[in-house]
Structures are given as C-alpha cells and as structure tokens.
C-alpha cells in the first residue's frame, strides 16, 4: 500500500502548516522531508493550487545562496536560454533522467562503502575520500557506466528531435526537391505540345 501523501498548506502570510503534525513548519523542515524521501504535497490553503514546485525552488534558491552552490552562473544562464525554446521539454526530461542515473550510481557507491566499513558507517566526506582512494578501478568502471548512460540519453534525445523534425516537414511539398530529376528529361506535356518534326534536344 502506497504511503499517504502528507499535505502541507501554505497560508497568505507565507506560513506552512503540516496537517499531519498539526503544526507550522519552515522551509528547513520541508527540506528534511525531501531528504527523508517523504511523500508530500504543498497546496494553497485557500485555492488548493499545487505549490510543491514553488516551495522546492525556494529551497534550492536558499541552498544556492549558501556557501556551497551547486550551479555555476554559466550553467544557470544556459538553463534560462532553454525556456521558450523548442527543446525545453526534451531538455527537462534529459536532465531528469540524467539525475536519476547519477542517483542510482550514488546508491551503489553507498552500498560499497557500507560493505567495506560496515552497515552503521556514517558516510561523511572523510569516509568518502578514504573509500575512493581504495576503490579506484571500481570507481572508474562505475563512472564509465554513468557516462555511457548519459551518452545514450543524449543520443535518444537527438533521435527524438530528428524524428520530430522529419514529422514536421513531411506535410510540406517541395517541388523537385530531392526527386533527382535529370536535367535532360523533358516534361511529357511540353513534348506533346510541340509540332511534328521538331528536332529532339
């Protein structure tokens, strides 16, 4: 049985109310729910509009404003340029699949860490550094698999774009375009209109 969605209501005063705990919570609390993989939804208390994406974007903005941002200015600029672009939907799906592949790789790495240091090992930065030093070949193989998966997803995106382009132009008629008509081939109607005895060209 799937977990029931945890409903969080956002009021006009910008306060968030957790209906499960019957208490007001902060963005930091919502971030904890994300880290715990909790199934939740944020809605407008008055209209019922889904505001989950808005809240998640606020959390990302706060994290990026902190001391260790994940996105560079160049990357953010490139992402902004895709808005309104014909590739916007495809790029969003590509990024989503790419992050999923990276998350799967991270989960496998955590399993290997625990197999070396025990199930109760805390995976902190120092432990990661030690583990990566001892697992060079394995890490190269895992990163290679991730890059290959990323390459495949990019190729699929290109193929989808090519297919959409062909479908877009298939309804247009381009006279003599790509038909390969030889230069010396006469129009049958034009030939029929010539008087008898006209020398052939």
Secondary structure, 3 states (H helix, E strand, C coil): CCCCCEEEEECCCCCEEECCCCEEECHHHHHHHHHCCCCEEEEECCCCCECHHHHHHHHHHHHHCCCCCCCCHHHHHHHHHCCCCCCHHHHHHHHHHHHHHHHHHHHHHHHHHHHHHCCCCCCCHHHHHHHHHHCHHHHHHHHHHHHHHHHHHHHHHHHHHHHHHHHHHCCCCCCCCCCCCCCCCCCHHHHHCCCCCCCCC
